[in-house]
Amino acid sequence: MAQCMGPGCGRQLPRASTTGRPREYCSERCRSRWRRLRQRVREGREAPLRRWEDGAEHRHLLMVHAYEVAEAARRLAAGVTADSQDPPEVVPGLARRPRLSDEPAGHTRAAAEVLAAAQQLAAAAVAADRAAGASWGAVGRALGVSADTAARRYG
Ligand SMILES: [Zn+2]
């Protein structure tokens, strides 16, 4: 069962109905807390990773970036789905939702967002594992590179 994405909330969410988008927040309050946290991370206003010694903070940022990746991937999937629905549903008086294929290289742009978010996620994951005591050798093995390369890349 899914948990609320509200920072520090962790409430179990009721099972999603068979139709529509699954719920991500237990409340409007949790939704806006999550939005604000994401904005702070994006603007670099959350404490820089390196200064955080506490493992809980590393895991917290790891969670933020994991959700970022999931969200970017969901936007891409939604865009591809909209592209494949043909003909587009046009409501009179309402502008049609833009499609990825309306934009030159729109799919690539959306995929690049997923990649950028995944790179931040990888950095946060390494920091969390390092904070939990993983050696550069162990991190390197997980990445398929040497300990030196891992340390150069993420140290
Ligand atoms: Zn909540």
Backbone and ligand atoms as CSV (ligand in chain L), in Angstrom:
chain,resi,resn,atom,element,x,y,z
A,1,MET,N,N,0.846,-1.202,0.000
A,1,MET,CA,C,0.000,0.000,0.000
A,1,MET,C,C,0.874,1.242,0.000
A,2,ALA,N,N,0.429,2.258,-0.690
A,2,ALA,CA,C,1.249,3.460,-0.845
A,2,ALA,C,C,1.219,4.316,0.416
A,3,GLN,N,N,2.307,5.058,0.601
A,3,GLN,CA,C,2.396,5.983,1.722
A,3,GLN,C,C,2.233,7.400,1.211
A,4,CYS,N,N,1.735,8.273,2.086
A,4,CYS,CA,C,1.625,9.693,1.771
A,4,CYS,C,C,3.009,10.248,1.478
A,5,MET,N,N,3.105,11.110,0.438
A,5,MET,CA,C,4.389,11.702,0.071
A,5,MET,C,C,4.708,12.933,0.907
A,6,GLY,N,N,3.818,13.351,1.760
A,6,GLY,CA,C,4.073,14.510,2.620
A,6,GLY,C,C,5.333,14.284,3.440
A,7,PRO,N,N,6.237,15.291,3.478
A,7,PRO,CA,C,7.494,15.114,4.209
A,7,PRO,C,C,7.234,14.724,5.659
A,8,GLY,N,N,7.813,13.630,6.064
A,8,GLY,CA,C,7.688,13.184,7.443
A,8,GLY,C,C,6.316,12.683,7.826
A,9,CYS,N,N,5.436,12.483,6.861
A,9,CYS,CA,C,4.067,12.050,7.200
A,9,CYS,C,C,4.003,10.530,7.307
A,10,GLY,N,N,4.166,9.853,6.176
A,10,GLY,CA,C,4.227,8.393,6.204
A,10,GLY,C,C,2.904,7.685,6.429
A,11,ARG,N,N,1.776,8.425,6.438
A,11,ARG,CA,C,0.473,7.767,6.592
A,11,ARG,C,C,0.188,6.849,5.415
A,12,GLN,N,N,-0.454,5.728,5.717
A,12,GLN,CA,C,-0.876,4.829,4.648
A,12,GLN,C,C,-2.052,5.477,3.911
A,13,LEU,N,N,-2.019,5.376,2.592
A,13,LEU,CA,C,-3.109,5.946,1.807
A,13,LEU,C,C,-4.136,4.869,1.503
A,14,PRO,N,N,-5.400,5.266,1.457
A,14,PRO,CA,C,-6.414,4.282,1.072
A,14,PRO,C,C,-6.140,3.781,-0.339
A,15,ARG,N,N,-6.516,2.545,-0.580
A,15,ARG,CA,C,-6.302,1.957,-1.904
A,15,ARG,C,C,-6.945,2.840,-2.970
A,16,ALA,N,N,-6.227,3.018,-4.086
A,16,ALA,CA,C,-6.752,3.866,-5.154
A,16,ALA,C,C,-7.985,3.215,-5.764
A,17,SER,N,N,-8.910,4.053,-6.187
A,17,SER,CA,C,-10.068,3.505,-6.894
A,17,SER,C,C,-9.589,2.964,-8.243
A,18,THR,N,N,-10.403,2.193,-8.882
A,18,THR,CA,C,-9.973,1.546,-10.121
A,18,THR,C,C,-9.767,2.555,-11.236
A,19,THR,N,N,-10.450,3.696,-11.151
A,19,THR,CA,C,-10.267,4.712,-12.184
A,19,THR,C,C,-9.539,5.895,-11.593
A,20,GLY,N,N,-8.913,6.638,-12.463
A,20,GLY,CA,C,-8.286,7.883,-12.022
A,20,GLY,C,C,-6.910,7.675,-11.441
A,21,ARG,N,N,-6.289,8.779,-11.129
A,21,ARG,CA,C,-4.927,8.801,-10.638
A,21,ARG,C,C,-4.868,8.295,-9.207
A,22,PRO,N,N,-3.868,7.481,-8.886
A,22,PRO,CA,C,-3.745,7.058,-7.490
A,22,PRO,C,C,-3.429,8.259,-6.593
A,23,ARG,N,N,-3.927,8.188,-5.372
A,23,ARG,CA,C,-3.660,9.282,-4.429
A,23,ARG,C,C,-2.205,9.275,-4.007
A,24,GLU,N,N,-1.650,10.460,-3.794
A,24,GLU,CA,C,-0.264,10.571,-3.362
A,24,GLU,C,C,-0.127,11.264,-2.014
A,25,TYR,N,N,-1.168,11.935,-1.581
A,25,TYR,CA,C,-1.101,12.694,-0.332
A,25,TYR,C,C,-2.333,12.383,0.501
A,26,CYS,N,N,-2.145,12.406,1.829
A,26,CYS,CA,C,-3.293,12.152,2.699
A,26,CYS,C,C,-4.140,13.411,2.828
A,27,SER,N,N,-3.547,14.574,2.543
A,27,SER,CA,C,-4.259,15.832,2.775
A,27,SER,C,C,-3.678,16.918,1.886
A,28,GLU,N,N,-4.438,18.021,1.793
A,28,GLU,CA,C,-3.970,19.185,1.042
A,28,GLU,C,C,-2.711,19.748,1.711
A,29,ARG,N,N,-2.652,19.651,3.040
A,29,ARG,CA,C,-1.506,20.165,3.786
A,29,ARG,C,C,-0.235,19.407,3.366
A,30,CYS,N,N,-0.325,18.087,3.270
A,30,CYS,CA,C,0.836,17.297,2.895
A,30,CYS,C,C,1.244,17.599,1.453
A,31,ARG,N,N,0.247,17.829,0.587
A,31,ARG,CA,C,0.572,18.146,-0.798
A,31,ARG,C,C,1.382,19.442,-0.871
A,32,SER,N,N,0.955,20.476,-0.143
A,32,SER,CA,C,1.664,21.750,-0.250
A,32,SER,C,C,3.012,21.682,0.474
A,33,ARG,N,N,3.118,20.900,1.554
A,33,ARG,CA,C,4.421,20.743,2.221
A,33,ARG,C,C,5.411,20.079,1.265
A,34,TRP,N,N,4.927,19.076,0.528
A,34,TRP,CA,C,5.794,18.407,-0.438
A,34,TRP,C,C,6.234,19.370,-1.533
A,35,ARG,N,N,5.296,20.174,-2.051
A,35,ARG,CA,C,5.622,21.143,-3.104
A,35,ARG,C,C,6.703,22.115,-2.635
A,36,ARG,N,N,6.519,22.638,-1.405
A,36,ARG,CA,C,7.487,23.613,-0.889
A,36,ARG,C,C,8.862,22.977,-0.704
A,37,LEU,N,N,8.900,21.757,-0.198
A,37,LEU,CA,C,10.174,21.073,-0.004
A,37,LEU,C,C,10.884,20.890,-1.338
A,38,ARG,N,N,10.119,20.461,-2.348
A,38,ARG,CA,C,10.698,20.237,-3.672
A,38,ARG,C,C,11.277,21.535,-4.217
A,39,GLN,N,N,10.549,22.629,-4.005
A,39,GLN,CA,C,11.005,23.931,-4.484
A,39,GLN,C,C,12.323,24.312,-3.804
A,40,ARG,N,N,12.408,24.073,-2.483
A,40,ARG,CA,C,13.640,24.403,-1.759
A,40,ARG,C,C,14.810,23.585,-2.292
A,41,VAL,N,N,14.567,22.301,-2.559
A,41,VAL,CA,C,15.636,21.453,-3.077
A,41,VAL,C,C,16.075,21.960,-4.442
A,42,ARG,N,N,15.087,22.314,-5.269
A,42,ARG,CA,C,15.368,22.777,-6.619
A,42,ARG,C,C,16.181,24.066,-6.597
A,43,GLU,N,N,15.869,24.931,-5.666
A,43,GLU,CA,C,16.574,26.220,-5.591
A,43,GLU,C,C,17.868,26.108,-4.800
A,44,GLY,N,N,18.201,24.908,-4.350
A,44,GLY,CA,C,19.437,24.711,-3.599
A,44,GLY,C,C,19.366,25.300,-2.201
A,45,ARG,N,N,18.137,25.498,-1.689
A,45,ARG,CA,C,18.024,26.104,-0.363
A,45,ARG,C,C,18.019,25.059,0.745
A,46,GLU,N,N,17.843,23.766,0.406
A,46,GLU,CA,C,18.032,22.726,1.412
A,46,GLU,C,C,19.526,22.675,1.711
A,47,ALA,N,N,19.875,22.302,2.908
A,47,ALA,CA,C,21.291,22.267,3.277
A,47,ALA,C,C,22.063,21.407,2.284
A,48,PRO,N,N,23.238,21.887,1.827
A,48,PRO,CA,C,24.022,21.089,0.890
A,48,PRO,C,C,24.317,19.712,1.486
A,49,LEU,N,N,24.217,18.726,0.648
A,49,LEU,CA,C,24.337,17.329,1.055
A,49,LEU,C,C,25.577,17.094,1.906
A,50,ARG,N,N,26.677,17.665,1.469
A,50,ARG,CA,C,27.962,17.371,2.096
A,50,ARG,C,C,28.007,17.791,3.557
A,51,ARG,N,N,27.253,18.833,3.891
A,51,ARG,CA,C,27.293,19.333,5.259
A,51,ARG,C,C,26.448,18.485,6.201
A,52,TRP,N,N,25.600,17.637,5.655
A,52,TRP,CA,C,24.721,16.838,6.500
A,52,TRP,C,C,25.439,15.598,6.971
A,53,GLU,N,N,25.623,15.501,8.257
A,53,GLU,CA,C,26.290,14.322,8.800
A,53,GLU,C,C,25.256,13.255,9.169
A,54,ASP,N,N,24.085,13.706,9.496
A,54,ASP,CA,C,23.071,12.798,10.006
A,54,ASP,C,C,22.475,11.951,8.880
A,55,GLY,N,N,22.496,10.646,9.080
A,55,GLY,CA,C,21.988,9.741,8.052
A,55,GLY,C,C,20.537,9.982,7.697
A,56,ALA,N,N,19.755,10.413,8.679
A,56,ALA,CA,C,18.325,10.638,8.414
A,56,ALA,C,C,18.139,11.730,7.369
A,57,GLU,N,N,18.980,12.761,7.433
A,57,GLU,CA,C,18.858,13.842,6.459
A,57,GLU,C,C,19.232,13.355,5.059
A,58,HIS,N,N,20.246,12.496,4.999
A,58,HIS,CA,C,20.619,11.936,3.699
A,58,HIS,C,C,19.474,11.106,3.111
A,59,ARG,N,N,18.873,10.310,3.973
A,59,ARG,CA,C,17.761,9.486,3.482
A,59,ARG,C,C,16.592,10.367,3.057
A,60,HIS,N,N,16.408,11.472,3.776
A,60,HIS,CA,C,15.327,12.392,3.439
A,60,HIS,C,C,15.535,12.971,2.032
A,61,LEU,N,N,16.747,13.431,1.752
A,61,LEU,CA,C,17.019,14.004,0.441
A,61,LEU,C,C,16.956,12.924,-0.647
A,62,LEU,N,N,17.403,11.736,-0.279
A,62,LEU,CA,C,17.301,10.605,-1.209
A,62,LEU,C,C,15.843,10.390,-1.607
A,63,MET,N,N,14.961,10.453,-0.607
A,63,MET,CA,C,13.536,10.275,-0.884
A,63,MET,C,C,13.029,11.388,-1.807
A,64,VAL,N,N,13.441,12.623,-1.535
A,64,VAL,CA,C,13.001,13.743,-2.378
A,64,VAL,C,C,13.389,13.484,-3.830
A,65,HIS,N,N,14.642,13.094,-4.041
A,65,HIS,CA,C,15.098,12.893,-5.416
A,65,HIS,C,C,14.435,11.675,-6.061
A,66,ALA,N,N,14.173,10.650,-5.260
A,66,ALA,CA,C,13.480,9.477,-5.812
A,66,ALA,C,C,12.097,9.875,-6.324
A,67,TYR,N,N,11.408,10.718,-5.568
A,67,TYR,CA,C,10.091,11.170,-6.023
A,67,TYR,C,C,10.215,12.053,-7.258
A,68,GLU,N,N,11.282,12.852,-7.309
A,68,GLU,CA,C,11.504,13.690,-8.492
A,68,GLU,C,C,11.622,12.834,-9.750
A,69,VAL,N,N,12.403,11.750,-9.643
A,69,VAL,CA,C,12.573,10.858,-10.794
A,69,VAL,C,C,11.226,10.261,-11.170
A,70,ALA,N,N,10.495,9.775,-10.156
A,70,ALA,CA,C,9.194,9.156,-10.433
A,70,ALA,C,C,8.267,10.152,-11.111
A,71,GLU,N,N,8.308,11.401,-10.655
A,71,GLU,CA,C,7.422,12.403,-11.232
A,71,GLU,C,C,7.803,12.726,-12.672
A,72,ALA,N,N,9.112,12.859,-12.916
A,72,ALA,CA,C,9.566,13.145,-14.278
A,72,ALA,C,C,9.186,11.994,-15.205
A,73,ALA,N,N,9.340,10.754,-14.712
A,73,ALA,CA,C,8.985,9.584,-15.525
A,73,ALA,C,C,7.473,9.548,-15.775
A,74,ARG,N,N,6.705,9.931,-14.758
A,74,ARG,CA,C,5.247,9.936,-14.908
A,74,ARG,C,C,4.827,10.981,-15.938
A,75,ARG,N,N,5.485,12.162,-15.920
A,75,ARG,CA,C,5.151,13.196,-16.915
A,75,ARG,C,C,5.441,12.694,-18.322
A,76,LEU,N,N,6.588,12.017,-18.460
A,76,LEU,CA,C,6.934,11.477,-19.774
A,76,LEU,C,C,5.897,10.443,-20.215
A,77,ALA,N,N,5.555,9.527,-19.305
A,77,ALA,CA,C,4.580,8.485,-19.646
A,77,ALA,C,C,3.237,9.095,-20.012
A,78,ALA,N,N,2.820,10.128,-19.258
A,78,ALA,CA,C,1.539,10.783,-19.544
A,78,ALA,C,C,1.587,11.458,-20.907
A,79,GLY,N,N,2.748,12.061,-21.229
A,79,GLY,CA,C,2.893,12.718,-22.524
A,79,GLY,C,C,2.829,11.734,-23.665
A,80,VAL,N,N,3.484,10.588,-23.483
A,80,VAL,CA,C,3.463,9.558,-24.531
A,80,VAL,C,C,2.053,9.018,-24.691
A,81,THR,N,N,1.358,8.824,-23.569
A,81,THR,CA,C,-0.025,8.344,-23.632
A,81,THR,C,C,-0.902,9.334,-24.381
A,82,ALA,N,N,-0.746,10.627,-24.071
A,82,ALA,CA,C,-1.546,11.654,-24.750
A,82,ALA,C,C,-1.249,11.646,-26.246
A,83,ASP,N,N,0.024,11.448,-26.584
A,83,ASP,CA,C,0.411,11.407,-27.999
A,83,ASP,C,C,-0.259,10.264,-28.747
A,84,SER,N,N,-0.470,9.159,-28.030
A,84,SER,CA,C,-0.960,7.961,-28.727
A,84,SER,C,C,-2.483,7.966,-28.847
A,85,GLN,N,N,-3.138,8.920,-28.149
A,85,GLN,CA,C,-4.591,9.001,-28.260
A,85,GLN,C,C,-4.936,9.845,-29.470
A,86,ASP,N,N,-5.457,9.196,-30.474
A,86,ASP,CA,C,-5.695,9.883,-31.730
A,86,ASP,C,C,-7.110,9.588,-32.187
A,87,PRO,N,N,-7.920,10.529,-32.602
A,87,PRO,CA,C,-7.611,11.949,-32.698
A,87,PRO,C,C,-7.687,12.622,-31.336
A,88,PRO,N,N,-7.046,13.784,-31.193
A,88,PRO,CA,C,-7.072,14.464,-29.910
A,88,PRO,C,C,-8.489,14.872,-29.533
A,89,GLU,N,N,-8.784,14.785,-28.261
A,89,GLU,CA,C,-10.093,15.189,-27.786
A,89,GLU,C,C,-10.098,16.705,-27.650
A,90,VAL,N,N,-10.928,17.348,-28.438
A,90,VAL,CA,C,-10.970,18.809,-28.403
A,90,VAL,C,C,-12.292,19.247,-27.800
A,91,VAL,N,N,-12.185,19.951,-26.694
A,91,VAL,CA,C,-13.383,20.512,-26.076
A,91,VAL,C,C,-13.549,21.922,-26.618
A,92,PRO,N,N,-14.717,22.222,-27.216
A,92,PRO,CA,C,-14.903,23.570,-27.785
A,92,PRO,C,C,-14.634,24.638,-26.731
A,93,GLY,N,N,-13.858,25.639,-27.109
A,93,GLY,CA,C,-13.577,26.742,-26.189
A,93,GLY,C,C,-12.384,26.484,-25.291
A,94,LEU,N,N,-11.876,25.261,-25.283
A,94,LEU,CA,C,-10.726,24.942,-24.449
A,94,LEU,C,C,-9.549,24.577,-25.347
A,95,ALA,N,N,-8.386,25.117,-25.008
A,95,ALA,CA,C,-7.201,24.763,-25.788
A,95,ALA,C,C,-6.873,23.295,-25.543
A,96,ARG,N,N,-6.501,22.593,-26.584
A,96,ARG,CA,C,-6.092,21.202,-26.469
A,96,ARG,C,C,-4.798,21.150,-25.670
A,97,ARG,N,N,-4.669,20.109,-24.844
A,97,ARG,CA,C,-3.428,19.964,-24.079
A,97,ARG,C,C,-2.263,19.747,-25.033
A,98,PRO,N,N,-1.147,20.484,-24.855
A,98,PRO,CA,C,-0.019,20.289,-25.762
A,98,PRO,C,C,0.526,18.864,-25.633
A,99,ARG,N,N,0.972,18.333,-26.739
A,99,ARG,CA,C,1.538,16.990,-26.750
A,99,ARG,C,C,3.034,17.077,-26.922
A,100,LEU,N,N,3.714,16.028,-26.495
A,100,LEU,CA,C,5.161,15.991,-26.672
A,100,LEU,C,C,5.513,16.088,-28.149
A,101,SER,N,N,4.658,15.487,-28.990
A,101,SER,CA,C,4.960,15.495,-30.423
A,101,SER,C,C,4.650,16.843,-31.070
A,102,ASP,N,N,4.023,17.779,-30.309
A,102,ASP,CA,C,3.807,19.132,-30.832
A,102,ASP,C,C,5.094,19.941,-30.797
A,103,GLU,N,N,6.032,19.481,-30.025
A,103,GLU,CA,C,7.248,20.244,-29.727
A,103,GLU,C,C,8.398,19.523,-30.414
A,104,PRO,N,N,9.299,20.254,-31.117
A,104,PRO,CA,C,10.427,19.547,-31.728
A,104,PRO,C,C,11.236,18.852,-30.636
A,105,ALA,N,N,11.510,17.572,-30.795
A,105,ALA,CA,C,12.294,16.811,-29.805
A,105,ALA,C,C,11.640,16.819,-28.429
A,106,GLY,N,N,10.321,16.878,-28.404
A,106,GLY,CA,C,9.599,16.910,-27.124
A,106,GLY,C,C,9.817,15.657,-26.287
A,107,HIS,N,N,9.829,14.487,-26.953
A,107,HIS,CA,C,10.057,13.241,-26.206
A,107,HIS,C,C,11.451,13.238,-25.596
A,108,THR,N,N,12.420,13.696,-26.379
A,108,THR,CA,C,13.805,13.716,-25.896
A,108,THR,C,C,13.942,14.663,-24.713
A,109,ARG,N,N,13.303,15.822,-24.815
A,109,ARG,CA,C,13.353,16.790,-23.717
A,109,ARG,C,C,12.781,16.176,-22.447
A,110,ALA,N,N,11.655,15.478,-22.582
A,110,ALA,CA,C,11.020,14.863,-21.414
A,110,ALA,C,C,11.900,13.755,-20.839
A,111,ALA,N,N,12.548,12.971,-21.721
A,111,ALA,CA,C,13.438,11.910,-21.251
A,111,ALA,C,C,14.668,12.503,-20.575
A,112,ALA,N,N,15.156,13.638,-21.102
A,112,ALA,CA,C,16.320,14.283,-20.497
A,112,ALA,C,C,16.011,14.754,-19.079
A,113,GLU,N,N,14.760,15.156,-18.838
A,113,GLU,CA,C,14.347,15.534,-17.479
A,113,GLU,C,C,14.449,14.339,-16.537
A,114,VAL,N,N,14.049,13.160,-17.054
A,114,VAL,CA,C,14.137,11.949,-16.226
A,114,VAL,C,C,15.601,11.654,-15.913
A,115,LEU,N,N,16.460,11.764,-16.930
A,115,LEU,CA,C,17.891,11.495,-16.746
A,115,LEU,C,C,18.522,12.438,-15.728
A,116,ALA,N,N,18.224,13.732,-15.859
A,116,ALA,CA,C,18.807,14.711,-14.930
A,116,ALA,C,C,18.356,14.415,-13.505
A,117,ALA,N,N,17.075,14.084,-13.353
A,117,ALA,CA,C,16.567,13.764,-12.018
A,117,ALA,C,C,17.220,12.490,-11.492
A,118,ALA,N,N,17.464,11.512,-12.379
A,118,ALA,CA,C,18.083,10.251,-11.974
A,118,ALA,C,C,19.535,10.473,-11.548
A,119,GLN,N,N,20.223,11.422,-12.207
A,119,GLN,CA,C,21.606,11.707,-11.813
A,119,GLN,C,C,21.653,12.308,-10.410
A,120,GLN,N,N,20.707,13.177,-10.109
A,120,GLN,CA,C,20.640,13.730,-8.751
A,120,GLN,C,C,20.302,12.638,-7.757
A,121,LEU,N,N,19.432,11.735,-8.169
A,121,LEU,CA,C,19.067,10.622,-7.298
A,121,LEU,C,C,20.284,9.759,-6.991
A,122,ALA,N,N,21.100,9.475,-8.017
A,122,ALA,CA,C,22.283,8.645,-7.812
A,122,ALA,C,C,23.229,9.307,-6.815
A,123,ALA,N,N,23.412,10.624,-6.938
A,123,ALA,CA,C,24.300,11.340,-6.003
A,123,ALA,C,C,23.755,11.253,-4.582
A,124,ALA,N,N,22.443,11.412,-4.433
A,124,ALA,CA,C,21.836,11.340,-3.106
A,124,ALA,C,C,21.930,9.920,-2.549
A,125,ALA,N,N,21.803,8.921,-3.430
A,125,ALA,CA,C,21.879,7.521,-2.998
A,125,ALA,C,C,23.288,7.192,-2.504
A,126,VAL,N,N,24.299,7.665,-3.228
A,126,VAL,CA,C,25.680,7.429,-2.806
A,126,VAL,C,C,25.922,8.092,-1.449
A,127,ALA,N,N,25.452,9.330,-1.312
A,127,ALA,CA,C,25.644,10.044,-0.044
A,127,ALA,C,C,24.971,9.295,1.107
A,128,ALA,N,N,23.782,8.764,0.856
A,128,ALA,CA,C,23.065,8.033,1.905
A,128,ALA,C,C,23.813,6.758,2.277
A,129,ASP,N,N,24.311,6.042,1.274
A,129,ASP,CA,C,25.060,4.807,1.552
A,129,ASP,C,C,26.376,5.115,2.254
A,130,ARG,N,N,27.034,6.184,1.835
A,130,ARG,CA,C,28.283,6.580,2.493
A,130,ARG,C,C,28.018,6.954,3.944
A,131,ALA,N,N,26.934,7.707,4.169
A,131,ALA,CA,C,26.588,8.104,5.538
A,131,ALA,C,C,26.293,6.883,6.400
A,132,ALA,N,N,25.796,5.818,5.745
A,132,ALA,CA,C,25.494,4.583,6.479
A,132,ALA,C,C,26.731,3.699,6.599
A,133,GLY,N,N,27.883,4.174,6.109
A,133,GLY,CA,C,29.133,3.453,6.335
A,133,GLY,C,C,29.669,2.656,5.155
A,134,ALA,N,N,29.022,2.757,3.990
A,134,ALA,CA,C,29.512,2.000,2.832
A,134,ALA,C,C,30.875,2.537,2.389
A,135,SER,N,N,31.782,1.639,2.023
A,135,SER,CA,C,33.106,2.055,1.536
A,135,SER,C,C,32.984,2.497,0.082
A,136,TRP,N,N,33.986,3.246,-0.400
A,136,TRP,CA,C,33.983,3.622,-1.815
A,136,TRP,C,C,34.085,2.374,-2.685
A,137,GLY,N,N,34.752,1.334,-2.166
A,137,GLY,CA,C,34.828,0.078,-2.908
A,137,GLY,C,C,33.448,-0.527,-3.135
A,138,ALA,N,N,32.637,-0.530,-2.070
A,138,ALA,CA,C,31.281,-1.095,-2.178
A,138,ALA,C,C,30.421,-0.247,-3.106
A,139,VAL,N,N,30.549,1.082,-2.976
A,139,VAL,CA,C,29.774,1.972,-3.852
A,139,VAL,C,C,30.202,1.757,-5.303
A,140,GLY,N,N,31.525,1.669,-5.522
A,140,GLY,CA,C,32.036,1.456,-6.873
A,140,GLY,C,C,31.523,0.152,-7.474
A,141,ARG,N,N,31.533,-0.925,-6.665
A,141,ARG,CA,C,31.029,-2.215,-7.173
A,141,ARG,C,C,29.564,-2.081,-7.590
A,142,ALA,N,N,28.776,-1.365,-6.774
A,142,ALA,CA,C,27.353,-1.186,-7.100
A,142,ALA,C,C,27.174,-0.396,-8.400
A,143,LEU,N,N,28.115,0.522,-8.654
A,143,LEU,CA,C,28.031,1.342,-9.870
A,143,LEU,C,C,28.708,0.685,-11.062
A,144,GLY,N,N,29.485,-0.378,-10.793
A,144,GLY,CA,C,30.245,-1.009,-11.869
A,144,GLY,C,C,31.488,-0.226,-12.248
A,145,VAL,N,N,32.042,0.524,-11.303
A,145,VAL,CA,C,33.284,1.260,-11.540
A,145,VAL,C,C,34.233,0.999,-10.368
A,146,SER,N,N,35.484,1.503,-10.486
A,146,SER,CA,C,36.443,1.304,-9.405
A,146,SER,C,C,36.113,2.223,-8.223
A,147,ALA,N,N,36.708,1.904,-7.074
A,147,ALA,CA,C,36.526,2.738,-5.882
A,147,ALA,C,C,36.985,4.165,-6.161
A,148,ASP,N,N,38.125,4.292,-6.869
A,148,ASP,CA,C,38.658,5.624,-7.173
A,148,ASP,C,C,37.693,6.434,-8.032
A,149,THR,N,N,37.155,5.762,-9.058
A,149,THR,CA,C,36.228,6.459,-9.949
A,149,THR,C,C,34.979,6.904,-9.187
A,150,ALA,N,N,34.466,6.003,-8.328
A,150,ALA,CA,C,33.278,6.348,-7.540
A,150,ALA,C,C,33.552,7.552,-6.642
A,151,ALA,N,N,34.722,7.553,-5.998
A,151,ALA,CA,C,35.070,8.647,-5.093
A,151,ALA,C,C,35.253,9.951,-5.856
A,152,ARG,N,N,35.858,9.877,-7.049
A,152,ARG,CA,C,36.051,11.074,-7.863
A,152,ARG,C,C,34.691,11.650,-8.289
A,153,ARG,N,N,33.785,10.732,-8.661
A,153,ARG,CA,C,32.515,11.160,-9.197
A,153,ARG,C,C,31.598,11.738,-8.124
A,154,TYR,N,N,31.607,11.124,-6.953
A,154,TYR,CA,C,30.601,11.492,-5.925
A,154,TYR,C,C,31.197,11.987,-4.618
A,155,GLY,N,N,32.532,11.968,-4.489
A,155,GLY,CA,C,33.124,12.344,-3.213
A,155,GLY,C,C,33.185,13.855,-3.006
L,1,ZN,ZN,ZN,0.251,12.996,4.736
